[in-house]
Amino acid sequence: MNIALRVDVDTYRGTRDGVPTLCRMLSDYSIRATFFFSVGPDNMGRHLRRLVRPAFLVKMVRSNAAGLYGWDILLRGTLWPGPLIGAAWQGKIRDTAADGHEIGLHAWDHYAWQSGIDKFSPEAIRLHLRRGWEALAEVAKPVCSAAPGWKCTGAVLQEKERLPFLYNSDCRGGSVFRPAVAGQLLAQPQVPVTLPTFDELIGRGGITRATYNDYLLSQLRANQLNVLTIHAEVEGIACREMSRAFVAKALAQGHTFSTLGKVLPAMASIPAGALVKGRVEGRDGWVAVQQIKN
């Protein structure tokens, strides 16, 4: 079975430390992935304000967030303005592209998007996407995009159509589709994420770091789309050995890896669908999910 591998890069530290680690590991196995970069200010520490929400607090405790991410990530942008990620680490992004990986835009300001997209005006969405695209395009041309936290709306999809993305990966689902918004079928297809992420699984149902890889491999489905998201801050730093073991075990079992772009079928064969708000077990708040149109 093929695993389309997506790497989300959310933070300053993830870009600096996690990306090179993952690039070295993937190079060792001759694997190419799709890297989605956040390039604006790293204000991720502001998510700590969500601790007043019981579901978010439970997730932070369950995943041992302090040990997993490190305090420099958890406090980034709280007491002082967060640094501009793309400007600081252009070389890391450029090296990733030079290694043959597919480059996509994740966000200008990951925190602002994930926490406030419901309140963004069309103009604010356009500005956020344009600033991110321009900053990333200075270093490596982004061919795709992925909404932070899978928080995406019809208004976002309409604004993305203004940029030269070949496809987007903004939702959770089961198959590649072309989204329709307000009765209009959009040109940019969606490659949804089909597999759960580390932070959604760990500590639930008895899943530990020791059993995580086997459980994840058991979720692969033959003759279906298998899209896995890993994070530079997790699989590239705290869980780097676990991540390497996963890749080695998957390859030993006969599985393959590819970029997300490699799983796109011919445009004429991509069915229509829609994005709606839904829920994913282990994740706080709503996410965009695929709704198949009959």
N, C-alpha and C positions, 0 to 999 in steps of 0.2 A: 504494500500500500504506500502511496505517496503522502508525505506530510508537507504541506505548504507552510513554511516557517516565517513567522512575522516577529520582528524584534522591536518592541516599543522602547524608546529612549525618552524618559520624562524629565530628567534632571541634569544639573551641572556635573555631579559626581558620576552619574551613570554614563554620561558622554565621555568624561575624562578617564574613568577606570573600567567601567563595564564593557563599553564598546570595543576597546582594543583586546580585552580578554576574550570576548566572544568571537571577534574576527580571527584571532589566532586559533581558537578551537575549531571554528568552522573551516579554516584553511587546512588544518591538519587532516580533515576528512573530505576535503574538496567539495564542500557544501556552499551553496549560495542561498542567501536569505533576503528578505525585504526588511530594511531598517526604516522605521518611522521616527524622525527626529523632531524634538521640541527645540526651538532656536531662540526664543525670546527670554524674558526674565524667569529665573527659577524662584517661584514663590510657593513651592509645594508645602512648606512648613505651615502655611495658613490653613491647611486642611485640619490642623489640630483643633480649630474652632468647632469642628463637627463632633468632637468628643461628647458634646451634650446630647447627641443622638445615640440612643442605646444600641442600635444596629451597628453603627460605625465603631462605637467603643468595643463591642463584642468582637468585631473583626480585628481591631488593633491588638486586643489581648490574645485572641486565638492564633494570630499569625506571628506573635512576638515582634511587633513592628519595629521596636527600638533595636533589637538584635538583628533583624532582617535588613533594615534600611540604613541604620546608623543615625546618630543624632544630628549630624551635619545636614542630612537630607530632611529629617523631620522638623528642623528648626529654620531651614533656609527661607529667607524672605519674611520672617516674623518680626525680628527686631531691627532689621535694616533692609533696604531694597535688594531684591534678588539680583544676582549678576546675569548678564546676557550670555546665554549658553552658546549660541552659534558664533558670536563674535570671539568668544574666548577659545573655542575649540574647533575652528575651521579645519585645522589639520586632521583632526580625528574623523571628521565627516568626509573630507577629501580622501583620506586613506581607505575608508570603508568603500567608497565608490570605486577607487582604484583596485580594490580586491575583487571587484566584479559583482558586488551586492547591489540589489535594486534599492533606490533611494526614494523615500516618500516623506511628506510633511505630516507631522503629528500635531503640532500646535505652535502658535506664537507664545502664548502664556497658558500653559497646561492648566494651572490652578484656576485662572479666570474663566476659562472655557468650561471646565468640568463643574465648577460651582455656580456658574451664572448664565449658561447658554439659554435657559428658559427666559431670561430677561433681556437678551441681546436683541437689538433692533436689526433689521436687514442691513443697515449701514454699518453697525458694529460688527456683524458677522463678516461682511465684505472686507472691512479694514483688518480684522484679525487674520483672515485667510490671506489677504494680499500681503500684509507685512511678513507673515511667515513664509509665504512662497518666495517673495523677493529676497529675504535674508538667506534662505536655503539655496536658491538658484544662483547666488553669488559664488557658491562653493561647488555644488553638484546639482544638476538638474533633477528636480523631483518629478517622478512620473506618476505618482499616486498619492493618496492621502488617507488618513485614518483619524476619526474624531476621538479626542481624549475621553477615556472612560466609556466609549461607545455611546456618547451622548450626542445624538444627531436628530435633526428635524427636517421637515420638508423645506423650510426656508434655507437651511444650511445646504441641502442638496442643490437647490436652485442657484445659490451663490457659487458653489463649486463648479457648476457648469461654465462659469466665466473664466475658469483657469484651465490650462492644458493638461489635466489629469487624464490618464488612460483608463483608470478605474479608481474606486475607493473601497475602503474596508471599514465601514462605519457602524456595523451592526453585528449581532449574533444571529445565527441562522444555520441553514443546512445546505444551501446550494447557491451558485452564482445566479444573479438576476439583475434585471434592469428596473430601477425604481420608477414608479409613476407618482407625480405630485400634481394635485389639482387637475387631474385628467390628462396630464402631459407625460409621455414616456420620455425619460431623460436618456442622454447619450452615454453617460458614464456608468458602467455596470458596477455592482457591488460584489465583493468577495467577502462574505461574512465569516466570522470566526466561529468554528464549530466545536472546539474543545475547551474545557475549563482551564482557567489559569491557576497558578500556584496559590495565590492568596485566596482564591475561591474555595480551594480544596483542603489546604493544610489545616489540620485540627478538627476537621469534620468527618464523621463516619469512621473514626479510627485511623484516618490517613495521616501518616507521619512522613518525615523525610526519607525514612528507610523503605516505606511502601509506596511512596509517591510515583516513582517511575513505572513500576509495574501496573499501578492503577491507571495511569495515563495511557500506557500502551494498550491496556484492555479496552479503552474507549475508542480506538481506531475502528473505522467501519470500511469494509471492502466495497469497492464500486461506488463509493460516495466521496464527497468532498471532506478532506481532513485538514483543517487550518488551525495551527497552534500559535498562540501568542506567548512569547517569553519577554522578560523585561531586563534591560541592561543593569538595572539596580538590584535585581534578584538573582537571576540565572548567570549574570555576568560578574557578580561580586560575592555575595554571601553564599549562594548556592552553585557556584561555578563548578565544583567537582561533581555535584549531583547532576548538573546539566550535561557535563561531558559524559557521564555514565549513561544518561538517557540516550544521547546520540549514538554512543557505541552499541548499546543494547538494541536500539531500533535498527541500526544497520545490520547487526548480527542476525536479527530476525528476518532480514530481507526487505525491510522498508527502505524507502528513498526519501530524499528531501528536495525541495525546490523553492523558488521564490513564489510569491502569490501571483505574479504576472504569468507564470508558466501554466497556471491552471485555468486561465481564461479560455473558454471555447470560442468558436467563431461567433461574431456578433449576431448573425441571423438566427442562431440556435439558442440564444439566451432568452429565457422566459421573462415575462413581466412580473413584478411584485411590488411590494410597498414596505416602508418602514413605519412601525408603530411603537409606542412606548410599552415596555414590558419589564419583566423581572428575571434575574438570573440568580439561582441559589448561591449564597455565599458572597454576594455583592450588594453593597449598600446603595439604595436608591434605584431609580429607573435606568434602563438602558434601551437603546433602539434595537428592536428585534425584527426579523424578517416575517412578512405576512405574504403568503403566496396568493396571487390573484388567479382565479379560475377563469 
